[in-house]
Amino acid sequence: MMSFGPSSAAALVGPAVDFAGARLDIQSLTAADAHWEHDALSALLRNVVDAGACIGFPAPLSHEEATRYWVALQPALDVNHTLWIARVADRVVGSVQLHGCDGADARHRAEVSRLMVHVDMRLRGIAAAMMAALERHAVDTDRSLLVLDVDNDSAADTALTRLGWQRAGQVPGYAASSSGELRAFARLYKTLTPQPG
């Protein structure tokens, strides 16, 4: 688990942020972990989908449907599929996933998916902290190229650009938003370099 005080988390993206004295903890979850919080994860998923996130679910999203997603995901996690969650004061406020490509010609590459931050906790360095943990893991597992599809001109698109992600292109009408509107998506990528020490 990685912990960040309010100032160190915010330093990843900008000005100081007040977590009311609480720490931001970033933790990876595996299929075997006993402390899965399906209700808290479901609340996070419903929050971002109902706020318009284009991550594969229609709005409004029921608690039961959100819970089914996390329950099905848990056993699917393995060495090539990792989930991180962010907590502030024991509240789940974000999550992100990394899928390692396993083809013979693609073992250097991994795909980021479902980067989520609770609407009330955005612009506080949480996405940046989760992505920092994800990128360290990617380097440690010999992944030098990350790719990600993101809703064009969304908050996530803007945040990732600030974090050094590059745009490879844009596809119009790529995916339906939570309200059913077809949205353009950008294909982003980031090349990683192992850090000494």
N, CA and C of each residue as an Amber inpcrd file, in Angstrom:
protein
   591
   0.8560000  -1.1850000   0.0000000   0.0000000   0.0000000   0.0000000
   0.8900000   1.2330000   0.0000000   0.5250000   2.2310000  -0.7840000
   1.2250000   3.4920000  -0.8030000   0.3770000   4.5250000  -0.0850000
   1.0240000   5.3700000   0.7270000   0.3000000   6.4220000   1.4370000
   0.8610000   7.7780000   1.0540000  -0.0280000   8.7490000   0.9270000
   0.3450000  10.1170000   0.6060000  -0.3530000  11.0300000   1.5950000
   0.3900000  11.9750000   2.1660000  -0.2490000  13.0310000   2.9360000
  -0.9280000  13.9930000   1.9850000  -1.7220000  14.9070000   2.4870000
  -2.4370000  15.8320000   1.6200000  -1.5290000  16.5900000   0.6670000
  -0.3880000  17.0900000   1.1530000   0.4610000  17.8990000   0.2820000
   1.1790000  17.0500000  -0.7550000   1.6120000  15.8320000  -0.3880000
   2.3430000  15.0220000  -1.3620000   1.4350000  14.5150000  -2.4580000
   0.2000000  14.1940000  -2.1520000  -0.7350000  13.7800000  -3.2020000
  -1.0160000  14.9360000  -4.1400000  -1.2510000  16.0970000  -3.5860000
  -1.5740000  17.2490000  -4.4140000  -0.3870000  17.6760000  -5.2550000
   0.8260000  17.4500000  -4.7630000   2.0100000  17.8570000  -5.5030000
   2.1100000  17.1470000  -6.8440000   1.4260000  16.0250000  -6.9730000
   1.4390000  15.3090000  -8.2360000   0.6780000  16.0680000  -9.3120000
  -0.2310000  16.9320000  -8.9320000  -1.0260000  17.6480000  -9.9400000
  -1.1430000  19.1460000  -9.7170000  -0.8700000  19.6590000  -8.5370000
  -1.0560000  21.0880000  -8.3750000  -1.0780000  21.5480000  -6.9410000
  -1.9770000  22.4830000  -6.6130000  -1.9440000  23.1470000  -5.3110000
  -2.3130000  22.2170000  -4.1630000  -1.9980000  22.6680000  -2.9510000
  -2.2690000  21.8620000  -1.7690000  -3.7520000  21.5300000  -1.6530000
  -4.0160000  20.3340000  -1.1520000  -5.3840000  19.8360000  -1.0540000
  -5.6380000  19.4120000   0.3830000  -6.8080000  19.6990000   0.8780000
  -7.1460000  19.3490000   2.2430000  -7.9690000  18.0650000   2.2650000
  -7.4010000  17.0130000   2.8400000  -8.1370000  15.7720000   3.0790000
  -8.5820000  15.7220000   4.5360000  -8.6960000  16.8770000   5.1660000
  -9.0940000  16.9770000   6.5740000  -8.1920000  16.1280000   7.4560000
  -6.8900000  16.1710000   7.1610000  -5.9180000  15.4440000   7.9610000
  -5.8050000  13.9700000   7.6240000  -6.6370000  13.4650000   6.7530000
  -6.5960000  12.0420000   6.3960000  -5.5190000  11.7840000   5.3590000
  -5.0920000  10.5360000   5.2690000  -4.1060000  10.1300000   4.2810000
  -4.8030000   9.5370000   3.0670000  -4.1610000   9.7140000   1.9370000
  -4.5980000   9.0540000   0.7160000  -3.8030000   7.7670000   0.5960000
  -4.4880000   6.6290000   0.6000000  -3.8440000   5.3260000   0.4820000
  -4.2040000   4.7030000  -0.8530000  -3.1860000   4.2260000  -1.5640000
  -3.3760000   3.5210000  -2.8260000  -2.9890000   2.0680000  -2.5960000
  -3.8970000   1.1650000  -2.9000000  -3.6860000  -0.2510000  -2.6070000
  -4.0940000  -1.0980000  -3.7990000  -3.2800000  -2.0880000  -4.1290000
  -3.6830000  -3.0340000  -5.1630000  -4.4640000  -4.1710000  -4.5050000
  -5.4860000  -4.6500000  -5.2080000  -6.2890000  -5.7740000  -4.7310000
  -6.0750000  -6.9620000  -5.6530000  -6.0180000  -8.1430000  -5.0760000
  -5.9140000  -9.3740000  -5.8510000  -7.1720000 -10.2060000  -5.6350000
  -7.3090000 -11.2450000  -6.4310000  -8.4770000 -12.1180000  -6.3000000
  -8.5450000 -12.7510000  -4.9160000  -7.3830000 -12.9760000  -4.3000000
  -7.3380000 -13.6820000  -3.0160000  -7.5550000 -12.7780000  -1.8120000
  -7.5370000 -11.4690000  -2.0110000  -7.6860000 -10.5630000  -0.8730000
  -9.0440000 -10.7520000  -0.2070000  -9.0220000 -10.7710000   1.1170000
 -10.2530000 -10.9980000   1.8750000 -11.0140000  -9.7070000   2.1360000
 -10.3670000  -8.5650000   1.9060000 -10.9870000  -7.2960000   2.2970000
 -11.5970000  -6.5450000   1.1160000 -12.1170000  -7.2670000   0.1440000
 -12.8420000  -6.6110000  -0.9460000 -14.0570000  -5.9040000  -0.3770000
 -14.2880000  -4.6940000  -0.8140000 -15.4110000  -3.9030000  -0.3320000
 -16.3710000  -3.6900000  -1.4920000 -17.1370000  -4.7220000  -1.8010000
 -18.0090000  -4.6490000  -2.9750000 -19.0040000  -3.4990000  -2.8960000
 -19.5480000  -3.2370000  -1.7110000 -20.5200000  -2.1520000  -1.5810000
 -19.8690000  -0.7950000  -1.8550000 -18.6700000  -0.5850000  -1.3030000
 -17.9810000   0.6940000  -1.4980000 -17.5530000   0.8600000  -2.9520000
 -17.0660000  -0.2080000  -3.5670000 -16.6770000  -0.1470000  -4.9720000
 -17.8970000   0.0900000  -5.8640000 -19.0100000  -0.5350000  -5.5090000
 -20.2430000  -0.3400000  -6.2700000 -20.7340000   1.0920000  -6.1650000
 -20.6220000   1.6820000  -4.9800000 -21.0210000   3.0790000  -4.8060000
 -20.1520000   3.9970000  -5.6630000 -18.8500000   3.7090000  -5.7290000
 -17.9520000   4.4930000  -6.5770000 -18.3510000   4.3760000  -8.0450000
 -18.5630000   3.1600000  -8.5090000 -18.9340000   2.9480000  -9.9100000
 -20.2390000   3.6580000 -10.2460000 -21.2360000   3.5320000  -9.3880000
 -22.5180000   4.2080000  -9.6330000 -22.3370000   5.7210000  -9.6720000
 -21.5030000   6.2500000  -8.7930000 -21.2930000   7.6960000  -8.7400000
 -20.7340000   8.2230000 -10.0580000 -19.7040000   7.5690000 -10.5750000
 -19.0740000   8.0990000 -11.7960000 -19.9410000   7.8530000 -13.0300000
 -20.6320000   6.7120000 -13.0740000 -21.5070000   6.4400000 -14.2230000
 -22.6870000   7.4060000 -14.2290000 -23.3040000   7.5950000 -13.0760000
 -24.4510000   8.4890000 -13.0070000 -24.0620000   9.9400000 -13.2750000
 -22.7550000  10.2680000 -13.1060000 -22.2660000  11.6140000 -13.4100000
 -21.8600000  11.7560000 -14.8790000 -22.0080000  10.6650000 -15.6660000
 -21.7540000  10.7660000 -17.0950000 -20.5190000  10.0770000 -17.6110000
 -19.7780000   9.3670000 -16.7590000 -18.5650000   8.6880000 -17.2310000
 -18.9080000   7.6650000 -18.3070000 -18.0820000   7.6200000 -19.3120000
 -18.2760000   6.7220000 -20.4590000 -17.3540000   5.5240000 -20.2700000
 -17.7630000   4.5850000 -19.4150000 -16.9120000   3.4430000 -19.0820000
 -17.6460000   2.1050000 -19.2200000 -18.6490000   2.0850000 -20.0890000
 -19.2820000   0.8120000 -20.4190000 -20.5640000   0.4680000 -19.6900000
 -21.1340000   1.4230000 -18.9680000 -22.3630000   1.1560000 -18.2220000
 -23.3840000   2.2510000 -18.5110000 -24.6790000   1.8820000 -18.6210000
 -25.7130000   2.9040000 -18.7960000 -26.1070000   3.5120000 -17.4510000
 -26.5900000   4.7320000 -17.5040000 -27.1180000   5.3810000 -16.2960000
 -28.6440000   5.4290000 -16.3950000 -29.3360000   5.3370000 -15.2640000
 -28.7700000   5.1290000 -13.9330000 -28.3470000   3.6700000 -13.7500000
 -27.2940000   3.4850000 -12.9950000 -26.7490000   2.1480000 -12.7390000
 -27.2400000   1.6660000 -11.3780000 -27.8450000   0.4900000 -11.3510000
 -28.3580000  -0.0290000 -10.0840000 -27.2130000  -0.5620000  -9.2250000
 -27.4650000  -0.5960000  -7.9170000 -26.4770000  -1.1460000  -6.9870000
 -26.2130000  -2.6140000  -7.3190000 -27.2550000  -3.3420000  -7.6770000
 -27.1020000  -4.7630000  -7.9790000 -26.2170000  -4.9780000  -9.2080000
 -26.4290000  -4.1830000 -10.2500000 -25.6170000  -4.3280000 -11.4580000
 -24.1600000  -3.9510000 -11.1950000 -23.9560000  -2.8850000 -10.4370000
 -22.5950000  -2.4770000 -10.0890000 -21.9020000  -3.5480000  -9.2630000
 -22.6180000  -4.1260000  -8.3130000 -22.0350000  -5.1750000  -7.4750000
 -21.6990000  -6.4050000  -8.3050000 -22.5710000  -6.7650000  -9.2490000
 -22.2810000  -7.9110000 -10.1250000 -20.9670000  -7.7090000 -10.8810000
 -20.7240000  -6.4740000 -11.3210000 -19.4770000  -6.1960000 -12.0350000
 -18.2620000  -6.5020000 -11.1580000 -18.2460000  -5.9890000  -9.9200000
 -17.0860000  -6.1920000  -9.0450000 -16.9480000  -7.6450000  -8.6140000
 -18.0550000  -8.2990000  -8.3510000 -17.9990000  -9.7180000  -7.9580000
 -17.4240000 -10.5540000  -9.0920000 -17.8060000 -10.2420000 -10.3350000
 -17.2720000 -10.9710000 -11.4900000 -15.8110000 -10.6290000 -11.7410000
 -15.4200000  -9.3900000 -11.4590000 -14.0340000  -8.9750000 -11.6980000
 -13.0610000  -9.6450000 -10.7400000 -13.4580000  -9.8060000  -9.4840000
 -12.5270000 -10.2830000  -8.4600000 -11.7720000 -11.5450000  -8.8640000
 -12.4250000 -12.6380000  -9.2860000 -11.6650000 -13.8460000  -9.6350000
 -10.8630000 -13.7030000 -10.9300000 -11.1550000 -12.6700000 -11.7190000
 -10.4420000 -12.4850000 -12.9900000  -9.0790000 -11.8220000 -12.8020000
  -8.8320000 -11.2580000 -11.6190000  -7.5540000 -10.5970000 -11.3930000
  -6.4470000 -11.6260000 -11.2680000  -5.3350000 -11.3580000 -11.9500000
  -4.1860000 -12.2600000 -11.8970000  -2.9350000 -11.4560000 -12.1790000
  -1.8440000 -12.1410000 -12.4920000  -0.5740000 -11.4590000 -12.7050000
  -0.6490000 -10.4600000 -13.8590000  -1.5520000 -10.6630000 -14.8040000
  -1.6800000  -9.7580000 -15.9430000  -2.8780000  -8.8060000 -15.8490000
  -3.5690000  -8.8030000 -14.7200000  -4.7310000  -7.9070000 -14.5580000
  -4.7460000  -7.4330000 -13.1100000  -4.4500000  -6.1590000 -12.9220000
  -4.2920000  -5.6010000 -11.5780000  -5.2940000  -4.4730000 -11.3680000
  -5.8110000  -4.3930000 -10.1460000  -6.7490000  -3.3390000  -9.7470000
  -6.1400000  -2.5730000  -8.5800000  -6.1880000  -1.2480000  -8.6610000
  -5.8140000  -0.3810000  -7.5470000  -7.0410000   0.3680000  -7.0810000
  -7.1120000   0.5820000  -5.7750000  -8.1590000   1.4420000  -5.2310000
  -7.4990000   2.5490000  -4.4130000  -8.1840000   3.6830000  -4.3620000
  -7.7280000   4.8170000  -3.5520000  -8.7030000   5.0030000  -2.4100000
  -8.1420000   5.2270000  -1.2180000  -8.9680000   5.4730000  -0.0380000
  -8.5180000   6.7640000   0.6250000  -9.4820000   7.5140000   1.1140000
  -9.2310000   8.6570000   1.9840000 -10.0890000   8.4360000   3.2160000
  -9.4320000   8.3590000   4.3660000 -10.1540000   8.1250000   5.6260000
 -11.0530000   6.8980000   5.5160000 -10.5280000   5.8190000   4.9590000
 -11.2330000   4.5350000   4.8120000 -12.4120000   4.5900000   3.8510000
 -12.5570000   5.6560000   3.1020000 -13.6020000   5.7590000   2.0870000
 -12.9800000   5.4690000   0.7200000 -13.5610000   4.5680000  -0.0480000
 -13.0710000   4.2740000  -1.3890000 -13.4660000   5.4260000  -2.3040000
 -12.4510000   6.0950000  -2.8790000 -12.7110000   7.2930000  -3.6770000
 -12.2040000   7.1720000  -5.1150000 -11.5660000   6.0510000  -5.4520000
 -11.0790000   5.8990000  -6.8170000 -10.6110000   4.4910000  -7.0950000
 -10.4850000   4.1730000  -8.3900000  -9.9210000   2.8940000  -8.7950000
  -9.4220000   2.9930000 -10.2280000  -8.5430000   2.0770000 -10.5770000
  -8.0090000   1.9790000 -11.9380000  -7.5030000   0.5540000 -12.1340000
  -7.5010000   0.1000000 -13.3850000  -7.0590000  -1.2590000 -13.7020000
  -5.9770000  -1.2370000 -14.7660000  -5.1250000  -2.2670000 -14.7360000
  -4.0850000  -2.4540000 -15.7470000  -4.1550000  -3.8880000 -16.2570000
  -4.2560000  -4.0080000 -17.5860000  -4.3090000  -5.3140000 -18.2420000
  -3.0280000  -5.4990000 -19.0470000  -2.1940000  -6.4510000 -18.6600000
  -0.9910000  -6.7310000 -19.4190000  -1.3100000  -7.5280000 -20.6750000
  -0.7580000  -7.0930000 -21.7990000  -0.9350000  -7.8430000 -23.0450000
  -0.0070000  -9.0530000 -22.9980000  -0.5000000 -10.2080000 -23.4400000
   0.3090000 -11.4180000 -23.3040000   0.6950000 -12.0620000 -24.6350000
   0.4190000 -11.4100000 -25.7560000   0.8740000 -11.9350000 -27.0360000
   2.3880000 -11.8890000 -27.1280000   2.9670000 -12.7770000 -27.9230000
   4.4210000 -12.8540000 -28.0360000   5.0280000 -11.5300000 -28.4850000
   4.2910000 -10.7610000 -29.2550000   4.8160000  -9.4890000 -29.7550000
   4.3400000  -8.2870000 -28.9400000   3.6930000  -8.5500000 -27.7970000
   3.0820000  -7.4360000 -27.0600000   3.3580000  -7.4820000 -25.5600000
   4.3200000  -8.2650000 -25.1390000   4.5580000  -8.4070000 -23.6980000
   5.1680000  -7.1630000 -23.0680000   5.5530000  -6.2100000 -23.8890000
   6.0840000  -4.9380000 -23.3800000   4.9700000  -3.9190000 -23.1430000
   3.7330000  -4.2840000 -23.4600000   2.6270000  -3.3280000 -23.4970000
   1.5420000  -3.7160000 -22.4860000   0.8230000  -2.7120000 -21.9950000
  -0.3210000  -2.9530000 -21.1080000  -1.3670000  -1.8730000 -21.3560000
  -2.6140000  -2.2160000 -21.0480000  -3.7190000  -1.2920000 -21.2810000
  -4.3510000  -0.8690000 -19.9580000  -4.5300000   0.4230000 -19.8020000
  -5.1810000   0.9960000 -18.6260000  -6.6760000   1.0720000 -18.8910000
  -7.4860000   0.7500000 -17.8880000  -8.9370000   0.8380000 -18.0720000
  -9.6200000   1.3250000 -16.8020000 -10.7880000   1.8760000 -17.0040000
 -11.7150000   2.2870000 -15.9420000 -11.0410000   3.0820000 -14.8300000
 -10.3900000   4.1580000 -15.2290000  -9.8630000   5.1190000 -14.2570000
 -11.0530000   5.9140000 -13.7210000 -11.3000000   5.7850000 -12.4180000
 -12.4710000   6.4110000 -11.7960000 -12.0630000   7.1620000 -10.5370000
 -12.5960000   8.3690000 -10.3840000 -12.4600000   9.1230000  -9.1350000
 -13.8390000   9.6590000  -8.7840000 -14.2420000   9.4750000  -7.5440000
 -15.5460000   9.9580000  -7.0830000 -15.6850000  11.4370000  -7.4270000
 -16.8590000  11.8230000  -7.8830000 -17.0990000  13.1930000  -8.3350000
 -16.7230000  14.2200000  -7.2620000 -17.0050000  13.9320000  -6.0010000
 -16.7230000  14.8760000  -4.9210000 -15.2430000  14.9920000  -4.5890000
 -14.4130000  14.0880000  -5.1460000 -12.9970000  14.0470000  -4.7760000
 -12.0650000  14.3480000  -5.9520000 -12.6060000  14.8640000  -7.0290000
 -11.7790000  15.1470000  -8.2040000 -10.9340000  16.4030000  -7.9990000
  -9.8640000  16.4940000  -8.7930000  -8.9340000  17.6310000  -8.7750000
  -8.1960000  17.7400000  -7.4480000  -7.9340000  16.5890000  -6.8310000
  -7.2090000  16.5650000  -5.5590000  -5.9790000  15.6680000  -5.6250000
  -5.5730000  15.2550000  -6.8170000  -4.3660000  14.4480000  -6.9470000
  -4.5820000  12.9510000  -6.8400000  -5.8380000  12.5210000  -6.7290000
  -6.1160000  11.0960000  -6.5300000  -5.8290000  10.2970000  -7.7950000
  -6.2880000  10.7730000  -8.9410000  -5.9990000  10.0670000 -10.1980000
  -4.5040000  10.0040000 -10.4360000  -3.8070000  11.1080000 -10.1810000
  -2.3600000  11.1330000 -10.3820000  -1.6520000  10.1240000  -9.4840000
  -2.0970000  10.0210000  -8.2380000  -1.4730000   9.0710000  -7.3070000
  -1.7240000   7.6300000  -7.7380000  -2.9480000   7.3370000  -8.1870000
  -3.2360000   5.9770000  -8.6720000  -2.4050000   5.6550000  -9.9110000
  -2.3040000   6.6180000 -10.8250000  -1.5370000   6.3740000 -12.0420000
  -0.0510000   6.2240000 -11.7370000   0.4600000   6.9360000 -10.7320000
   1.8560000   6.7750000 -10.3420000   2.1160000   5.3530000  -9.8410000
   1.1950000   4.8170000  -9.0210000   1.3320000   3.4430000  -8.5380000
   1.2560000   2.4530000  -9.6950000   0.3170000   2.6720000 -10.5930000
   0.1500000   1.8060000 -11.7590000   1.4060000   1.8240000 -12.6300000
   1.9630000   2.9980000 -12.8620000   3.1420000   3.0930000 -13.7170000
   4.3550000   2.4400000 -13.0790000   4.5140000   2.5650000 -11.7620000
   5.6170000   1.8780000 -11.0800000   5.4790000   0.3730000 -11.2320000
   4.2580000  -0.1250000 -11.0730000   4.0130000  -1.5620000 -11.2380000
   4.3170000  -1.9930000 -12.6700000   3.9060000  -1.1940000 -13.6350000
   4.1540000  -1.5260000 -15.0390000   5.6530000  -1.6450000 -15.3080000
   6.4310000  -0.6950000 -14.8150000   7.8860000  -0.7510000 -14.9990000
   8.4580000  -1.9840000 -14.3080000   7.9880000  -2.2700000 -13.0870000
   8.4910000  -3.4300000 -12.3300000   8.1820000  -4.7470000 -13.0170000
   7.1430000  -4.7650000 -13.8570000   6.7640000  -5.9940000 -14.5670000
   7.1370000  -5.9230000 -16.0500000   8.1200000  -5.0640000 -16.3520000
   8.7070000  -4.9720000 -17.7020000   7.7270000  -4.5120000 -18.7720000
   6.7890000  -3.6530000 -18.3940000   5.8930000  -3.0320000 -19.3740000
   6.4210000  -1.6260000 -19.6520000   6.7770000  -1.3720000 -20.8930000
   7.3670000  -0.0760000 -21.2410000   6.4220000   0.8310000 -22.0200000
   5.2550000   0.3120000 -22.4050000   4.2900000   1.1160000 -23.1560000
   2.9000000   0.8890000 -22.5840000   2.2400000   1.9900000 -22.2190000
   0.8630000   1.9260000 -21.7340000  -0.0440000   2.5980000 -22.7450000
  -1.2420000   2.0360000 -22.9300000  -2.2340000   2.6170000 -23.8250000
  -3.5630000   2.7270000 -23.0930000  -4.4120000   3.6310000 -23.5830000
  -5.6650000   3.9150000 -22.8940000  -6.6180000   4.5930000 -23.8650000
  -7.8720000   4.1590000 -23.8750000  -8.9260000   4.8480000 -24.6150000
  -9.6860000   5.7250000 -23.6290000  -9.9040000   6.9890000 -24.0030000
 -10.5490000   7.9230000 -23.0840000 -11.5200000   8.8080000 -23.8490000
 -12.6310000   9.1250000 -23.1950000 -13.6350000  10.0330000 -23.7480000
 -12.9490000  11.3470000 -24.1210000 -13.0400000  11.7290000 -25.3750000
 -12.3350000  12.8970000 -25.8880000 -12.7650000  14.1730000 -25.1580000
 -11.7900000  14.9760000 -24.7700000 -12.0150000  16.2580000 -24.0940000
 -12.7150000  16.1120000 -22.7410000 -12.6470000  14.9350000 -22.1450000
 -13.2130000  14.7310000 -20.8130000 -12.2100000  15.1870000 -19.7510000
 -12.6490000  15.1850000 -18.4990000 -11.7460000  15.5270000 -17.3960000
 -10.5810000  14.5450000 -17.3430000 -10.8600000  13.2580000 -17.6100000
  -9.7930000  12.2570000 -17.6040000  -8.7830000  12.5330000 -18.7160000
  -9.2720000  12.8990000 -19.8870000  -8.3970000  13.2360000 -21.0120000
  -7.4540000  14.3740000 -20.6200000  -8.0080000  15.4200000 -20.0280000
  -7.2070000  16.5760000 -19.6070000  -6.1930000  16.1830000 -18.5460000
  -6.6380000  15.4060000 -17.5380000  -5.7400000  15.0070000 -16.4500000
  -4.5930000  14.1530000 -16.9630000  -4.8900000  13.2110000 -17.8560000
  -3.8490000  12.3260000 -18.3640000  -2.8500000  13.0790000 -19.2380000
  -3.3200000  14.0450000 -19.9870000  -2.4050000  14.8630000 -20.7840000
  -1.4300000  15.5890000 -19.8730000  -1.9300000  16.0960000 -18.7490000
  -1.0530000  16.7720000 -17.7770000  -0.0340000  15.8110000 -17.1740000
  -0.3780000  14.5250000 -17.1360000   0.5160000  13.5200000 -16.5660000
   1.4710000  12.9290000 -17.6000000   1.5310000  13.5350000 -18.7740000
   2.5210000  13.1220000 -19.7610000   2.0510000  12.1260000 -20.7960000
   0.7560000  11.8450000 -20.8510000   0.2290000  10.9410000 -21.8730000
   0.1330000  11.6790000 -23.2070000   0.3950000  10.9500000 -24.2830000
   0.3830000  11.5100000 -25.6290000  -0.8290000  10.9780000 -26.3980000
  -1.3160000  11.7860000 -27.3260000  -2.4750000  11.4110000 -28.1370000
  -2.0120000  10.7330000 -29.4220000  -2.5060000   9.5210000 -29.6610000
  -2.1820000   8.7980000 -30.8970000  -3.2200000   9.0500000 -31.9730000
  -4.4190000   9.4220000 -31.5830000  -5.4760000   9.6690000 -32.5520000
  -6.8230000   9.7300000 -31.8760000  -7.8550000   9.9280000 -32.6900000
  -9.2160000  10.0660000 -32.1840000 -10.1670000   9.3150000 -33.1030000
 -11.1460000   8.6380000 -32.4940000 -12.1450000   7.8880000 -33.2590000
 -13.5160000   8.4760000 -32.9550000 -14.2270000   9.0200000 -33.9530000
 -15.5650000   9.5680000 -33.6930000 -16.5820000   8.4560000 -33.4460000
 -17.5420000   8.7250000 -32.5730000 -18.6150000   7.7640000 -32.3130000
 -18.1290000   6.4250000 -31.8160000 -17.0520000   6.4130000 -31.0360000
 -16.4000000   5.1650000 -30.6190000 -17.2080000   4.3800000 -29.5980000
 -17.7990000   5.0780000 -28.6250000 -18.5340000   4.3890000 -27.5510000
 -19.7030000   5.2510000 -27.0910000 -20.7040000   4.5780000 -26.5510000
 -21.8770000   5.2860000 -26.0350000 -21.6140000   5.7390000 -24.6060000
 -22.0150000   6.9650000 -24.3240000 -21.9160000   7.4730000 -22.9610000
 -22.9540000   6.7890000 -22.0880000 -22.9280000   7.1040000 -20.7960000
 -23.9060000   6.5050000 -19.8800000 -25.3260000   6.9190000 -20.2230000
 -25.4760000   8.0250000 -20.9840000 -26.8150000   8.4590000 -21.4080000
 -27.1820000   7.9330000 -22.7910000 -26.2770000   7.1970000 -23.4390000
 -26.5480000   6.6090000 -24.7420000 -26.0180000   7.3930000 -25.9240000
 -25.4380000   8.5740000 -25.6840000 -24.8890000   9.3990000 -26.7630000
 -23.5650000   8.8060000 -27.2550000 -23.3950000   8.6760000 -28.5770000
 -22.1280000   8.1950000 -29.1190000 -21.0730000   9.2810000 -28.9760000
 -19.9330000   8.8980000 -28.4020000 -18.8860000   9.8590000 -28.0780000
 -17.6070000   9.5340000 -28.8280000 -16.8750000  10.5840000 -29.1810000
 -15.5320000  10.4060000 -29.7390000 -14.5820000  10.0170000 -28.6100000
 -13.6740000   9.0890000 -28.9190000 -12.6660000   8.6840000 -27.9480000
 -11.2860000   8.9510000 -28.5120000 -10.3680000   9.3010000 -27.6200000
  -8.9700000   9.4720000 -27.9880000  -8.1870000   8.2510000 -27.5460000
  -7.2100000   7.8690000 -28.3470000  -6.2790000   6.7990000 -27.9830000
  -5.0260000   7.4790000 -27.4630000  -4.7230000   7.2460000 -26.1800000
  -3.5600000   7.8400000 -25.5450000  -2.5090000   6.7710000 -25.2830000
  -1.2650000   7.2140000 -25.1830000  -0.1920000   6.2770000 -24.8530000
   0.8550000   6.9850000 -24.0090000   1.6200000   6.1910000 -23.2840000
   2.7320000   6.7210000 -22.4980000   3.8620000   5.7120000 -22.5070000
   5.0460000   6.1750000 -22.8540000   6.2400000   5.3390000 -22.8400000
   6.8970000   5.4810000 -21.4820000   7.2090000   4.3590000 -20.8630000
   7.7830000   4.3600000 -19.5200000   9.2720000   4.0270000 -19.5840000
  10.0300000   4.6680000 -18.7150000  11.4660000   4.4220000 -18.6150000
  11.7690000   3.9780000 -17.1950000  12.4260000   2.8340000 -17.0230000
  12.7840000   2.4130000 -15.6550000  13.6040000   3.4730000 -14.9520000
  13.2870000   3.7170000 -13.6850000  14.0240000   4.7020000 -12.8950000
  15.1460000   4.0070000 -12.1340000  16.3370000   4.6100000 -12.0890000
  17.4500000   3.9740000 -11.3500000  17.1300000   3.8910000  -9.8650000
  17.6200000   2.8110000  -9.2610000  17.4690000   2.6230000  -7.8230000
  16.1080000   2.2130000  -7.4510000
